[in-house]
């Protein structure tokens, strides 16, 4: 699903794995060395939602602000699984976006590495670059940014420091950013009086991911081929609770039938696009992430011509 499944996982040399049992009480406690030793398929440990009976009656959740109460900030139980991740460079000629849900494009950009420190430059220059790529690649009539996030991995991450990080960190487990219903709510909010028209036509949510500098060998993004995901049995809706709103994503259970890919040595000029939701497939819900620094932009593309 690039599927993601939106899985962020670790790409690592097996010979460099550390103790897999190290302090998994932190939200991002993983224990692997996340460097990628060259190109080719690799075996790594990824975190997934555990198949715990808790989720038979309780919805997974993460609270992303300090509630200042005894309420746990999350109830996510993680399971570390060994996964073989295929090098997309060796398979991309065989993979079609319509089937797997992801593809790689060339990204002409005026942005420098330093420009990604400037939110105004991202909004004014880089977001339009991405939207133009999305519209051109999918022959969409319109595209609208849902959100964007710049990630810069802290030297100690994923071992928590106990303090808040200055920047967003790579995601630590397999997931999709939105459920189908969550996307419908977002479209209704963003498009307002045009929402009914947009929702009545064809639309997709497309995520775009690229490193800020390369080649990427630290927490590269991994995506899962959509047909290999059992959404009925392996995808669980979860709440993401912000101080001013609640959104819904999909937490993912591990299944040995899932087929994962990453783009070895990805450069800033290589844009990885992956589908997050699709009006024609409501069951389709997404990722892995030099120390990883990246930008990810979620966009809604619709294919209904705008009124004159």
Buried (B, 14 or more C-beta within 10 A) or exposed (E): BBBBBBBBBBBBBEEEBEEEEEEBEBBBBBBBBBBBBEEEBBEBBBBBBBBBEEBEEEEBBBBEEEEEEEEEBBBBBBBBBEBEBBBBBEBBEEBEBEEBBBBBBEBEBEBEEEBBEBEEBBEEBBBEBBBEBBBEBBEBBBBBBBEBEBBBBBEEBBBBEEEEBEEEBBBBBBBBBBBBEBBBBBBBEBBEEBBEBBBEEBBBBBBBBBBBEBBBBBBBBBBBBBEBBEBEEBBBBBBBBEEEEEBBBBBBBBBEEBBBBBBBBBBBEBBBBBBBBBBEBBEBBBBBBEBBBBBBBBBBBBBBEEEE
